[in-house]
Amino acid sequence: MRVMKWSMIALAVSAGTSQFAVASSQDEAQGFLEDSKLNVKMRNLYFSRDYRNTESAANQAAGLRHDQREWGQGFIGTFESGFTQGTIGVGVDAIGMLGLKLDSGRGYSGTGLFPTGSDNRSQDEYSKGGAAVKFRVSNTVLKVGDQFTSLPVFATDDSRLLPETAQGALITSNEIKGLTLHAGRFTGLDAQAETNHDSLHLKSANVVGGTYAITDGLSTSLYYSKVEDYWRKYYANVNWALPISDKQGLVFDFNVYDTKSEGSEARAFDGDKLDNRAYSLSGAYNIGAHTFTVAYQKITGDGDYQYGVDGGGSIFLSNSVARSDFNAEDEKSWQLRYDLNFAEFGVPGLTFMTRYVRGTDANVAGTNNGKEWERDVDIKYVLQEGPAKDLSFRVRQATYRSSDAVYSNSLDELRLIVEYPLSIL
């Protein structure tokens, strides 16, 4: 990993000497109110999960049914002010979220849409919010407070009704053309279906890294994080898009995580400390409306690839799909995927995706040859014009099977999602 680190530094230095810095965003600041944005995303989500009468002993003891289901309406409001004029611009961002239960009952909770009470009922409603102050000098922004993040070693999850939010400070710099640098420290993280700050019990997470676009089609990333009482991680990525013609192209994507325990909270299932590498490599071929993807992923070393306390989205691996992540110790997995864009057939906004992932050789309690497979189908339609422009309808279905309960017991999942992003300012 040291070689990659020094290569990235050399690359950044080279970029600084060979390319001009981009124009200053702060010089173009119009003012606190003039550049303000207020958006509300309305999300209606129905989520059902059927364990096919093979519910885990823990859920049975908790009085949960094998066929869980919840339905809710979420409102995600974000306000982003502009920056004041001058050398140092100052602004404020705010987040306000509300989740309303539309349907569920005793024993049906547990999909992660709502907080669950001691009676195993989904809470009727929940809300959370926060704010952050931000400062900008040239093309560098410091943001302190509540925020969403999408770094490969610290990413908030948005796969349920309301997303996770993180509390901390993050610097984002774009002073050199093609180079984005990040450095931050986070001291809190709210789970998706929780309202109290730091419901995931994060003490601190320090992150640093960046992404560099070498050419229009070739980019690389390198990140480091240290999570107190858990682990330190390195992450590296190379993404290469190779056009063949106007309607054909190839995209290759390589990801690797190197994780090592640095605390008592991060352990493998057998009690050993974590010391593993997680790799994935994918290749996609696009021709017109069709995209065909093949991916391979492997975990080596001691323990699973673990994440969560550093954000539920901190797994930028090819075979992290709808249900399973295929990230068990020693596990190898393959994926076949097909995407279809109906815009080529006169129906813009309509897309279809299906994939199959199979994992073997997972080292889990009771076996070192655990097997699992998952089949996903995703259909989405986005209105392209009219008063309801950008209103989207989505159906996501997942079938997961594992006789060894590698990731979980076998189950079927269905998600029906309707989203409408509303721009107020």
C-alpha positions as CSV (number, residue, x, y, z in Angstrom):
1,M,0.0,0.0,0.0
2,R,3.0,2.3,0.5
3,V,3.8,2.1,-3.2
4,M,0.3,3.3,-4.1
5,K,0.4,6.1,-1.5
6,W,3.6,7.5,-3.0
7,S,2.4,7.0,-6.5
8,M,-0.6,9.2,-5.7
9,I,1.5,11.9,-4.2
10,A,3.8,11.9,-7.2
11,L,0.7,12.1,-9.4
12,A,-0.7,15.1,-7.5
13,V,2.7,16.9,-7.7
14,S,2.8,16.2,-11.5
15,A,-0.7,17.5,-11.9
16,G,0.1,20.7,-10.0
17,T,3.1,21.4,-12.4
18,S,1.4,20.5,-15.6
19,Q,-2.1,21.9,-15.3
20,F,-3.5,25.2,-14.4
21,A,-5.5,25.6,-11.3
22,V,-9.2,26.0,-12.0
23,A,-10.9,29.4,-11.6
24,S,-11.9,30.4,-8.1
25,S,-15.4,29.5,-7.1
26,Q,-15.4,32.0,-4.3
27,D,-14.7,34.9,-6.7
28,E,-18.0,34.0,-8.3
29,A,-20.0,34.0,-5.1
30,Q,-23.3,35.9,-5.4
31,G,-24.2,36.0,-1.7
32,F,-25.7,34.0,1.2
33,L,-29.3,34.2,-0.1
34,E,-28.7,34.8,-3.8
35,D,-27.2,31.3,-4.3
36,S,-29.4,29.5,-1.8
37,K,-31.1,26.2,-2.6
38,L,-34.1,24.5,-0.9
39,N,-35.0,21.0,-2.0
40,V,-37.4,18.4,-0.6
41,K,-37.3,14.8,-1.8
42,M,-40.5,12.9,-1.1
43,R,-40.0,9.1,-0.9
44,N,-42.8,6.6,-0.6
45,L,-41.3,3.1,0.2
46,Y,-42.9,-0.3,0.6
47,F,-40.5,-2.9,1.8
48,S,-41.4,-6.6,2.4
49,R,-39.0,-9.4,3.4
50,D,-40.0,-13.0,3.5
51,Y,-37.7,-15.5,5.2
52,R,-39.7,-18.4,3.8
53,N,-40.4,-19.9,7.3
54,T,-36.7,-20.0,8.1
55,E,-36.5,-17.0,10.3
56,S,-33.4,-16.7,12.6
57,A,-33.7,-17.9,16.2
58,A,-33.0,-14.3,17.3
59,N,-36.0,-12.9,15.4
60,Q,-38.2,-15.7,16.5
61,A,-37.3,-15.0,20.2
62,A,-38.1,-11.3,19.6
63,G,-41.6,-12.2,18.3
64,L,-40.9,-11.1,14.7
65,R,-42.7,-12.9,11.9
66,H,-40.9,-14.6,9.0
67,D,-42.7,-12.2,6.6
68,Q,-41.8,-8.7,7.7
69,R,-43.2,-5.7,5.9
70,E,-43.3,-1.9,6.4
71,W,-44.7,1.0,4.3
72,G,-43.8,4.6,4.9
73,Q,-43.7,8.1,3.5
74,G,-40.5,10.1,3.9
75,F,-39.6,13.7,3.5
76,I,-36.0,14.7,3.1
77,G,-35.5,18.5,3.1
78,T,-32.1,20.1,2.5
79,F,-31.3,23.8,2.5
80,E,-28.0,25.0,1.1
81,S,-27.1,28.6,1.4
82,G,-24.8,30.4,-0.9
83,F,-21.5,31.8,0.4
84,T,-21.0,35.4,1.5
85,Q,-18.7,37.5,-0.8
86,G,-15.1,38.2,0.1
87,T,-11.9,36.2,0.5
88,I,-13.5,33.8,2.9
89,G,-17.1,32.9,2.1
90,V,-19.4,31.8,4.9
91,G,-22.6,29.8,4.6
92,V,-25.0,27.4,6.3
93,D,-26.6,24.1,5.3
94,A,-29.5,22.4,7.1
95,I,-31.2,19.0,7.0
96,G,-34.7,18.2,8.1
97,M,-36.3,14.7,7.7
98,L,-39.6,13.1,8.6
99,G,-40.8,9.5,8.3
100,L,-44.5,8.6,8.6
101,K,-45.7,5.0,8.9
102,L,-48.5,4.0,6.5
103,D,-48.7,0.3,7.3
104,S,-47.1,-2.3,9.5
105,G,-48.1,-4.1,12.7
106,R,-46.8,-6.2,15.6
107,G,-44.2,-8.7,14.5
108,Y,-44.1,-7.2,11.0
109,S,-41.4,-4.7,11.8
110,G,-37.6,-5.1,11.3
111,T,-37.0,-4.1,7.7
112,G,-35.1,-1.0,8.8
113,L,-37.7,1.6,7.7
114,F,-38.8,2.6,11.2
115,P,-37.6,2.5,14.8
116,T,-39.1,-0.5,16.6
117,G,-40.6,-0.3,20.0
118,S,-40.4,-2.9,22.8
119,D,-43.7,-4.3,21.6
120,N,-42.2,-5.1,18.2
121,R,-44.3,-2.5,16.5
122,S,-43.0,0.1,14.1
123,Q,-43.0,3.6,15.4
124,D,-45.8,5.7,13.9
125,E,-43.4,8.5,12.9
126,Y,-39.9,9.8,13.5
127,S,-37.9,12.8,12.6
128,K,-34.4,14.1,12.7
129,G,-32.4,17.0,11.5
130,G,-29.2,19.1,11.9
131,A,-27.2,21.9,10.5
132,A,-23.7,22.7,9.4
133,V,-21.6,25.9,8.9
134,K,-19.3,26.0,5.9
135,F,-16.4,28.2,4.9
136,R,-14.9,28.6,1.4
137,V,-11.5,29.9,0.3
138,S,-11.0,29.8,-3.5
139,N,-12.1,26.2,-4.4
140,T,-11.7,24.7,-0.9
141,V,-14.6,24.2,1.4
142,L,-14.6,23.3,5.1
143,K,-18.0,22.0,6.4
144,V,-18.6,21.5,10.1
145,G,-21.7,19.9,11.5
146,D,-24.4,17.5,10.2
147,Q,-23.9,16.3,6.6
148,F,-24.2,13.4,4.1
149,T,-20.9,11.8,3.0
150,S,-20.0,9.6,0.0
151,L,-16.3,8.8,0.6
152,P,-15.3,5.1,0.0
153,V,-14.1,4.8,3.6
154,F,-16.9,6.9,5.2
155,A,-20.2,6.9,3.3
156,T,-23.7,7.5,4.8
157,D,-26.3,5.0,3.7
158,D,-29.5,6.0,1.8
159,S,-31.1,2.6,1.2
160,R,-34.2,3.0,3.4
161,L,-36.8,5.7,4.0
162,L,-34.5,8.3,5.5
163,P,-30.7,8.4,5.1
164,E,-27.9,8.3,7.7
165,T,-26.3,11.5,8.7
166,A,-22.8,12.1,10.0
167,Q,-21.5,14.7,12.4
168,G,-18.1,16.1,12.0
169,A,-15.8,18.3,9.8
170,L,-14.9,17.7,6.2
171,I,-12.5,19.6,3.9
172,T,-13.1,19.3,0.1
173,S,-10.5,20.9,-2.1
174,N,-10.6,21.3,-5.9
175,E,-7.7,23.7,-6.4
176,I,-6.0,21.6,-9.2
177,K,-7.8,20.7,-12.3
178,G,-8.9,17.0,-12.1
179,L,-7.8,16.5,-8.5
180,T,-10.3,16.4,-5.6
181,L,-8.8,16.0,-2.1
182,H,-10.7,15.2,1.1
183,A,-9.7,15.4,4.8
184,G,-12.1,15.0,7.7
185,R,-12.8,14.0,11.2
186,F,-16.3,12.6,12.2
187,T,-17.5,12.0,15.8
188,G,-21.1,10.9,15.3
189,L,-23.2,8.9,12.9
190,D,-27.0,8.4,13.0
191,A,-28.5,5.2,11.7
192,Q,-31.2,5.3,9.1
193,A,-34.1,4.3,11.4
194,E,-32.9,6.1,14.5
195,T,-33.4,9.6,15.8
196,N,-30.7,10.1,18.4
197,H,-27.3,11.4,17.4
198,D,-24.5,8.8,17.3
199,S,-26.9,5.8,17.4
200,L,-24.1,3.8,15.8
201,H,-21.7,4.6,18.7
202,L,-18.9,6.1,16.6
203,K,-16.2,7.6,18.8
204,S,-14.1,9.2,16.0
205,A,-13.1,8.5,12.4
206,N,-10.3,10.3,10.7
207,V,-10.3,10.2,6.9
208,V,-8.0,11.5,4.1
209,G,-7.6,10.9,0.4
210,G,-8.5,12.0,-3.0
211,T,-9.5,11.2,-6.6
212,Y,-7.5,12.3,-9.7
213,A,-8.8,12.3,-13.3
214,I,-5.7,11.4,-15.3
215,T,-7.6,11.7,-18.6
216,D,-11.3,12.1,-19.5
217,G,-11.6,8.3,-19.3
218,L,-9.1,7.3,-16.7
219,S,-9.3,8.1,-13.0
220,T,-7.7,6.8,-9.7
221,S,-8.5,7.2,-6.0
222,L,-6.7,6.5,-2.8
223,Y,-8.2,6.9,0.7
224,Y,-7.2,6.2,4.3
225,S,-9.3,6.1,7.4
226,K,-8.8,5.3,11.1
227,V,-11.9,4.5,13.2
228,E,-11.2,4.6,17.0
229,D,-11.5,1.2,18.7
230,Y,-12.2,-0.5,15.4
231,W,-9.7,-0.4,12.4
232,R,-7.7,1.4,9.9
233,K,-8.4,1.1,6.2
234,Y,-6.8,1.8,2.9
235,Y,-8.8,2.0,-0.2
236,A,-7.7,2.3,-3.8
237,N,-9.6,2.4,-7.1
238,V,-8.8,2.6,-10.8
239,N,-11.6,3.3,-13.3
240,W,-11.0,3.2,-17.1
241,A,-13.7,4.1,-19.6
242,L,-12.6,3.2,-23.2
243,P,-14.8,4.4,-26.0
244,I,-15.0,2.1,-29.1
245,S,-17.4,4.1,-31.2
246,D,-20.3,6.5,-30.8
247,K,-22.5,3.7,-29.4
248,Q,-20.0,1.2,-28.0
249,G,-17.6,1.3,-25.1
250,L,-15.9,-0.6,-22.3
251,V,-15.5,0.3,-18.6
252,F,-13.2,-1.4,-16.2
253,D,-13.3,-0.8,-12.5
254,F,-10.9,-2.1,-9.8
255,N,-11.4,-1.7,-6.1
256,V,-9.4,-2.9,-3.1
257,Y,-9.7,-2.4,0.7
258,D,-7.0,-3.3,3.2
259,T,-8.4,-3.4,6.7
260,K,-6.6,-4.1,10.0
261,S,-8.0,-4.1,13.6
262,E,-6.8,-1.4,15.8
263,G,-9.2,-1.9,18.7
264,S,-11.2,-4.4,20.7
265,E,-14.5,-3.9,18.7
266,A,-13.3,-5.3,15.4
267,R,-13.1,-9.1,15.4
268,A,-13.6,-12.1,13.0
269,F,-16.3,-14.6,13.9
270,D,-13.7,-16.8,15.6
271,G,-12.4,-14.0,17.8
272,D,-9.2,-13.2,15.7
273,K,-8.3,-9.7,14.9
274,L,-9.2,-8.4,11.4
275,D,-6.4,-8.3,8.9
276,N,-7.8,-8.7,5.4
277,R,-7.9,-7.5,1.8
278,A,-11.1,-7.2,-0.3
279,Y,-10.8,-6.9,-4.0
280,S,-13.2,-6.5,-6.9
281,L,-12.8,-6.1,-10.6
282,S,-15.5,-5.5,-13.1
283,G,-15.7,-5.1,-16.8
284,A,-18.7,-3.6,-18.6
285,Y,-19.4,-3.6,-22.4
286,N,-22.0,-1.1,-23.7
287,I,-23.6,-1.3,-27.1
288,G,-26.5,1.0,-27.8
289,A,-29.2,0.3,-25.3
290,H,-27.5,-2.7,-23.8
291,T,-24.8,-3.1,-21.1
292,F,-23.3,-6.4,-20.2
293,T,-21.2,-6.6,-17.0
294,V,-19.0,-9.3,-15.5
295,A,-17.4,-8.9,-12.0
296,Y,-15.2,-10.9,-9.7
297,Q,-14.6,-10.3,-6.0
298,K,-12.4,-12.0,-3.4
299,I,-11.7,-11.6,0.3
300,T,-8.4,-12.8,1.7
301,G,-6.8,-12.7,5.2
302,D,-8.5,-12.9,8.6
303,G,-12.1,-11.9,9.0
304,D,-14.9,-10.5,6.8
305,Y,-14.6,-7.1,5.2
306,Q,-16.5,-5.1,7.9
307,Y,-18.1,-1.7,7.9
308,G,-21.1,0.1,9.3
309,V,-19.7,2.1,12.2
310,D,-17.9,4.1,9.5
311,G,-21.1,4.5,7.5
312,G,-23.5,1.9,6.0
313,G,-22.4,2.8,2.5
314,S,-18.7,2.3,3.0
315,I,-18.3,-0.7,0.7
316,F,-17.4,0.3,-2.8
317,L,-17.1,-3.3,-4.0
318,S,-18.7,-4.7,-7.2
319,N,-20.6,-7.5,-5.5
320,S,-22.1,-5.5,-2.7
321,V,-25.7,-5.8,-4.1
322,A,-29.3,-5.5,-2.9
323,R,-29.1,-8.0,-0.1
324,S,-25.7,-9.6,0.3
325,D,-22.2,-8.0,0.1
326,F,-20.4,-11.4,-0.5
327,N,-17.8,-10.2,1.9
328,A,-17.2,-13.2,4.2
329,E,-13.8,-14.4,5.1
330,D,-12.1,-16.2,2.1
331,E,-15.2,-15.8,0.0
332,K,-14.9,-15.7,-3.8
333,S,-17.9,-14.4,-5.9
334,W,-18.8,-13.8,-9.5
335,Q,-21.5,-11.5,-11.0
336,L,-23.3,-11.4,-14.3
337,R,-25.3,-8.3,-15.0
338,Y,-27.5,-6.9,-17.8
339,D,-28.8,-3.4,-18.2
340,L,-31.3,-2.1,-20.7
341,N,-32.0,1.6,-21.5
342,F,-35.4,2.0,-23.3
343,A,-34.5,5.5,-24.5
344,E,-33.0,3.8,-27.5
345,F,-36.5,2.4,-28.2
346,G,-38.4,5.6,-27.8
347,V,-39.2,5.4,-24.1
348,P,-36.7,7.8,-22.4
349,G,-36.6,7.4,-18.6
350,L,-37.4,3.7,-18.5
351,T,-34.5,1.4,-17.4
352,F,-34.2,-2.3,-16.6
353,M,-31.5,-4.2,-14.7
354,T,-31.0,-7.8,-13.7
355,R,-28.0,-9.6,-12.2
356,Y,-26.9,-12.9,-10.6
357,V,-24.1,-13.2,-8.0
358,R,-22.8,-16.4,-6.7
359,G,-20.3,-16.8,-3.8
360,T,-18.3,-19.8,-2.6
361,D,-15.7,-20.8,0.0
362,A,-17.0,-18.5,2.6
363,N,-15.5,-19.1,6.0
364,V,-18.3,-18.7,8.5
365,A,-19.2,-20.4,11.8
366,G,-19.7,-24.1,11.1
367,T,-18.1,-24.3,7.6
368,N,-15.3,-23.0,5.5
369,N,-17.1,-23.7,2.2
370,G,-20.2,-21.6,2.7
371,K,-22.2,-20.8,-0.4
372,E,-24.7,-18.1,-1.3
373,W,-26.3,-16.7,-4.4
374,E,-28.5,-13.7,-5.2
375,R,-30.7,-12.7,-8.1
376,D,-31.9,-9.1,-8.5
377,V,-34.3,-7.3,-10.8
378,D,-34.7,-3.5,-10.9
379,I,-37.1,-1.6,-13.1
380,K,-37.3,2.2,-12.9
381,Y,-39.2,4.9,-14.8
382,V,-38.6,8.7,-14.5
383,L,-41.1,11.2,-16.0
384,Q,-39.2,13.3,-18.5
385,E,-41.5,16.3,-18.8
386,G,-44.7,18.0,-17.6
387,P,-45.7,19.3,-14.1
388,A,-44.5,16.0,-12.5
389,K,-41.1,16.0,-14.2
390,D,-38.5,13.8,-12.4
391,L,-41.2,11.8,-10.6
392,S,-39.9,8.3,-10.5
393,F,-41.4,4.8,-10.0
394,R,-39.1,1.9,-9.1
395,V,-39.5,-1.8,-8.4
396,R,-36.6,-3.7,-6.8
397,Q,-36.9,-7.5,-6.2
398,A,-34.2,-9.7,-4.6
399,T,-34.0,-13.4,-4.2
400,Y,-31.3,-14.6,-1.8
401,R,-30.4,-18.2,-1.0
402,S,-27.8,-19.7,1.4
403,S,-28.1,-23.0,3.1
404,D,-25.1,-21.9,5.3
405,A,-26.6,-18.5,6.3
406,V,-23.5,-16.8,5.0
407,Y,-25.0,-13.4,5.0
408,S,-28.4,-14.2,6.4
409,N,-31.0,-16.9,6.1
410,S,-32.6,-17.4,2.7
411,L,-35.2,-14.7,1.8
412,D,-37.2,-12.8,-0.8
413,E,-37.3,-9.0,-0.8
414,L,-39.5,-6.6,-2.6
415,R,-39.2,-2.8,-2.6
416,L,-41.7,-0.4,-4.3
417,I,-40.3,3.1,-4.4
418,V,-41.9,6.4,-5.6
419,E,-39.7,9.5,-5.4
420,Y,-40.4,13.1,-6.3
421,P,-37.6,15.7,-5.9
422,L,-39.1,19.1,-5.4
423,S,-37.0,22.2,-5.9
424,I,-38.4,25.1,-3.9
425,L,-35.6,27.6,-4.3
